[in-house]
Amino acid sequence: MKKEVVVDVWVPDLTFPGWMDRWHQQAAEFEAAHPGCTVRVQGKDFWTFPLEVSKAAAEGRAPALAEYYFYMGQVARDERARDGSPLFTSVEKAIGGRSEILGEPVVIDDVLPVFREYYSLDGDLTSMPSVGTTSLLYANTDLLRAAGVTELPTTWDEVDSVCEAIAALPGGPDHAITWSNHGTFFQQAVAVQGGHLVGQENGRAGRAERSNLASGEMLAWAEWWRRLHGRGHYLYTGSIPDWAGTLRAFTEQRVAVRISSSNDVNYMVRGAKANGFGIEVGIFPYNDKVPYAGNAVAGTSIWLANGLDEATRDAALAFLMFLHSPRMAAERHKANSFVPITHASLELLEREGWFDLHPYHRVAVNHVSRYPSGVPAEQRRANGVPPSVGALFGDFAGNQDVMTRAMGDVLALGADPRTRFAEADAEAQRLLDGYNAYALRGGPRPHTSHFVEYFAAAMAGRDYTAADLEKAVKANR
């Protein structure tokens, strides 16, 4: 009798309606197609997920598949099993050039380049992209048209002009634009200018050892943001990150424009319709004073445990490929606005007319695969699709906390960006040094390194205090 194969899968529970139900349904469908395989999916806390995996690894009970948030890649690479060996292995190397596994077609070569590149190192796809997002601009078209604006802004200068028009609108909103004080937008703003958050080419040419939070690209972004705020155009809610507050400001028409994640497409469109105004979706605006250098992405990827027996390894890989079949990927997109990960899923959605009926969803796809229309044609012809060199380094959560607090001081206290971000860079350097000491020499685990976010506010509904974090750390040691 053939032995049952059990694949343990741990995923962060994003708490969207039906999120874990979908995961369990996918597991059940895979089991039905693969008798003898059992897939046990467990939803874990999003904010402390890496801590939970680390604790399980130390106890010898880590899952076969674990889904990490996009900027926790260095933590996953550095995680160790109880015997000191790497906890995870390369998905691409485990596939070993096969075209199918247990009858499931291998789809890694069909992954959209921007996501494949983000989760690869030295050309090797280490983990399988699972959820894909980018940053977008959302506009209240009723307010824009009333102000004489006929096209969405795509550059910082164009945003300035739109804000001035909104400010001059009789009876218009008190502010023109808002976005959350969140690390995602720092990453995006630096990326479109060709900058890096850390040294060693954003940690891609070797382990990052130098912080870069006071770079010219970071300061350009902070100065532009400060100017918008100083002129009364940018609405700062005063909280970090306050996704909910900026969403309310847009749906209540207290601002005309909001920058947010592509994951918000469904929520933003519903909010506009519920409140009786038109909406358009555009790209994240870029600094037209420098060449457009690429578009950043976010999301999650699934890591494969090292040292699995062959049967469990292949069942885990087959489940990964099953999750990324065209139909599965397309349905995830429809439910939660996530960018479809593969070309085949995009083609399926196109054939079925999904994007014709839901054009707002096409913007994110185009944004991660094409240059904006305003970029000079010679640059588009010369370089093709722009790269996305995502940062890879330790204690990203701590680094993100440092940059958002620095910007909070600039906005709320009038701090000078150059001085405040120099201080932030020094603080981020200490965090990076501490993380590398932990990862390379077995030093103490830094306080923030295994949290997805230090300020876990938005989806949790509140900010974590220092006491909350210390309690979570102790519980997961």
N, C-alpha and C positions, 0 to 999 in steps of 0.2 A: 504493500500500500504506500502511495506517495506521501511523504511527510508534508504537513501544512507549513507554508511559509508565511511568517508574520512580519509586516512592515510597520514600524511605529513612525508616525508622522506628527511632528509638533509644528504648529503654526501660531502666529500671533492673532488673537481674536480682535479684529478691527471694530467689532460691535455694530457694524452696519446691519440693518434688518435682514435676517435670513443668511448672514455671512457664514456662520458655522453649519447651518442646515445645508448650504450648498456644498461645503466641504464633505460632509457626511454622505450626501447624495452621490458625489463624485466617487468616493471610496466604494460605495455600494455598487455602483455601475461597473467599476473596475473589477470588483470581486465576482460579479455575475459573469463577466467576460473571461475571467481567469480563475476557474475552480481550483481550489487548493491554496489560493493567495488570500490572506486577510490583511486589510489595511486598517490600522487603528489610528484615527486622527484625534489629536487633542488640541484644543484651543487654549492658549496661554495668555497671560497679561502682556499687552503690547509693549508697555513701557519698560518692563523688567525682563523681557524674553531672553536676552543674552545671558543674564545672570542665572536664570533657571536652567538653561542648557549647560552652563559652566558647572553649576552645582551637580547636575546629573552626570556630567562627564567625570567629575571627581569621584562619584559613587559607582561608576561603571554601568550606568543605566541610560546613556544618551540615546536619542532616537536615531533611526536610520536616515531620516530626512528632517531637516530643520530649516525653517524659512526666516531669514534675517532681513531686517530693514537695510536699505541700500547702503547707507554709510557705515554700517557695522562690519563691512567686509574685512578690515584689518583684524578686528576682534575674532572673527570666524577663522581667519588664517592662522592666528596665533593660539587658538584654543587647543588644549592638550587633553588627551585621554588620561586615564589613571596611570598608565604605564609610561607616560611622558611622550608618546608618539602623537603626531598631528591628529586632531579629532576628525578632520574632514579631508577628503581627497577630491581631485579634479573630476568633475562630471564628464568632461570631454575625454580625459584619459581612461576613465572607467568604461566609457562606451567603446573605446578602442577601434574606431573606424567602422563599426557595424552600421548597417542601414536599417535594421529592425531588431527589437529586443522583445522576446515572447510575443511576437506578432505585431507589436506596436511600432509604427514607423518612427525612426529617429528624425527629429525636427531641428536639431541644433544649427544646422546650416541654413535654415529658413528664418532664423531669428532676425528681426530688424537690426541693421548694423549698429545703430546708436545704443541699443540695449546689449547686444553681444559685446561691443567694445567696453562698455562700462563694467561688465562682470567678468572680463578677461584680463589676464596678466601675461605679458610676453606672448600674446596670440593664443593662449590657452583659456578656453571657457571653463572657469573654475566652478561656478555655480550657475544654476538655471534660472534666468529671469522669470519671474512669475507675475508680478504686478508692475505696470508701467505708468508713470505720470510725468508731466512737465508743468511749467508755469504758464498761465495764460492771463490775458486782459479781458475783463468783462465790462461792457458799457451799456448804460441806460440810453437807448437811442432816442427816446422822447425828449430827454433833457439835452442831449447833444444836438438834435435837430433844431430844437428851440433856440439853442445858442449859435446856430449857423454852422455847426460842424457836420460835415457829410461823410467823412471817412474816419475810421478808427486810427489812433496814433500808433506808429510802429517804432518811433525813436524817442529818446529823452526830450529832444527839442520839440518834437510834435506834441508830446505830453504837456510840456510847458504851455504851448499855444492853446491846447484844448482847455487846460485849467484856467487860463486867462479868459477864454470865452465863457466858460461856466461862471466865473466870478462876476462877469459883466451882465449876466442874465438877470433881468428883473424878476424878483420872487424866486430865484433859484436857490439851490442848497447852500448851506454855509461853507461847505468844503467841496472840492471837486473830485478828489481821489483818496483812496485808502488801500492799505494792505497790512497784513500782520507783520509784526516785528519777529520774524522767524528766519532761521538759518537757511531755509530753502531759497529765499530770495537773494540772500548774500551770495550763495553758491552760484545761482543763475546769473546775477549781475556781473560777477567776476568772470564767469565762464564765457559770456558773450563778448567780453573784451580780451579774451585770450590769457587771462591771469590765472594764478594758482593760489590755493589756500595754504599749501605747504611746499617745501622744497622737493628736490629729486623728481621734478616734473610731476608734481602733485602726488608723489609717492609711487609713480609708475616706473621710474628708472632705478628704484632702490628704496629701501625703507626711509620714509620721511623722518628727518631729524631736525628740520628748521620750520618754525611757524612763519606765516607770511601775511598776518592780518593787517599790517600797515602798508600793504603794497599800493602802488599807484592806482591799480584798478579798484581796490577796496575803497580808497579815499575818494576816487571820482564818484563812486556810487554813494558814499556817505554824504559827500558835499552836495550832490544833486538832491538827495533825499532831504537834507537839511534846508536847502533853498526852497523846495516845495512847501515844507512845513512852515518856514519863516514867513513866506508870502501868504500864508493862510489857506493854501490849496490842499495840503495833505492833512487828513484827519488822523491824529494819533489818539487812540483810545486810552493810552496810559498803562495798558497791561501787556504782558509778554506771555504767549504770542497773541492771544485773543482772536482766534479765528471766528468765533461766534459773534463777537462784537463788530468786526468789520463786515461780516455777512449781514447782520441786522442793519447796519448803516446803509448798505446798498439796497436791501429790499424795502427799507423804509424811505428810500429816495433822499437820504441825507447826504449822499455823495452820488456823483454821476458815473464814476469808474471805480472798479475794484480789481486788483491783481490777486490772483489766487491759484490754487492747483487745478489742473485739468480734471482731477477727481471731483471737483465741485460743479462740473457742467450740469449734471442733473439737478442739483440743488439750486443753482443760480437761475436756470431757466424756469424751474417751477416757481421760485420766489418772484421772478418778474411777472409771470403770468398771473399768479395769485394776487399780485398788487397792481395789476392793470397797466403795466408799461412794457415797451419793447426792449429787446436785448440783442446785442451782437457780441460775438466772441472773437478776439484777436490774439496776436502773438504777444509774448513778453517783450516789452520795449527795450531797445538796445541803444548803446551809446554810439551815435553816428560820428563822433570825433575820432574814433579808432576803427580799424577794420573789424567787421563782424567775424567772430572766431568760432562760433558754435553754439549749441544749445544744450543746457544741462537737463538731465533726467533724474527721476526719483522712483521709488517703489520698493520692491522686495525681490529676493532671489532665494532659491532653495538649494541647500548644501547637502551633499551626500557623505554619510559617515565613512570613515576609513576603516579597513579591516573587517568588513562584513564578509560572511561566507558567500560563495558564488550565487547560490540560489536567492538569498535575501538581497544581495546587490542587484541582481538582474531584475527581481521583482520591483525593487525600489526605482530602478531606472525606467522600467516599463511603465510604472505609475506616473513618473515624471513626464514621459512622452505622451501618455494618455491625457494628462492634464492640459497638454499643449496641442492637442489635436485641434484642427480648425474649428470644429463646432464648440468644443469646450472653451477655447479662448474667445470666440465670438460671443458666447453667452455671458462670460465674465464681463466683457466690455459693455454689453447691453445693460447689465444689472447695476454696474458701479462706475461707469464712465472711464474705466481704465483703458489705456491704449492697448489695442491688440498686439501681442508680442511677435507674431509671425506674419510673413507675407501671405501665407495661405489663409489665415483667419481674416486678414484684410480683404483678400479677394472674395472670400465667402460673403462677407458683409456687403461688399460692393455688388455682387451678383444678386443678392436678395433685396437690394435697394435700400438698405438700412441708412446709409449716409444721405441718400436723396431725401428721405423722410426726416432725418435727424442731422441736418447740416452742421449744427454746433459741434458735433462729435468729430467731424472731419478735421477741424482746426488743429487739434493736438497731434493728430497723425502727420499732417503736413509740417507742423512746427518741428518735429523731431527728425524729419527726413528731407527738408528743403530749406534753401535760403529764403529769408523774407524778400518780398518783391522789391523793396527799396535798395537792396544791396547791389552795387554795380555789376553789370552783366559780365564784365571781364573777370571779376572775382569768382562769380558762380561758375563760369566756364573753366577757369584755371584750377579750381579746387574741388569741384563736385560737392557732394554732401559734406557739410562741416563736421569736424570731429567732436567728440564729447569726452574729454579727458577728465573723468570724474576723480575727485580726490580720494586717496586711499591712505588712511593713517589712523592711529589709535587715539582714543578718548575724543572722538568726534562730538559726542554729546557735550562734554565739558567745553570744547572749543566753541560750539554753537552757543552755549550759554554766555561765554565771554563776549562774543561779537554782538549778541542781542542786548546784553546789558550795557555795552559801550554805546550802542546806538540809542538805547533808551535814555542814557545820560545826555547825549547830544540833543535829542528832541525835547526832553522834559526839563533839563537843567541848563541847556545852552552851552554844554561842553564843546570845546574846539575839537573837531574831528581828528585833526592830525595828532594832537596831544593825547586825546582819549584813546585812539586806536593804537598809538605807540604803547600805551600802558596795557591795552588789551593784548597786543602781540607778545609782550613780556609775560603776561599771565598765561597765555596760550602756550608759550614756549615751556613754561614750568610744567604744565599739564602734559605736554608731549614728552618731555624728558622723563616725567614720572611714569608715563605709560610704557615707554621703551625700556626703562629700568625693570619694570614688572615683566614685560614680555620677553626680554632677552636675558635678564639676569635673575629672574625669580624674586624680584622685590615685591613689596606689598601692592595689592591691587588698588589702583586709584579709585577715589570715591565715585567718580562719575563715569568711568570708562565703560561699564557694562549696562548703562542705561541707554535706551533709545533717545530719550530727551531728558535733560535735567529739569526743565520746566515742562512738566507733562500736563498741559492745561487743556488743550482744545477738545479732544474727544473724551477725555476723562471728566471734563466739566469743571475742573479746578486746577490751580497750580499746586504742585508738590512743594511742601516746605522742606527745610533742611532736616527737620525731625522725621518727616515722612520718608525721606531718602535714606537716612541712616537706619531707620527701622527695616526698610526693604533690603538694604545691604546686609544687615545682620541676619535677616531671615534667609538669605540666599548664599551665605558663606558656606 
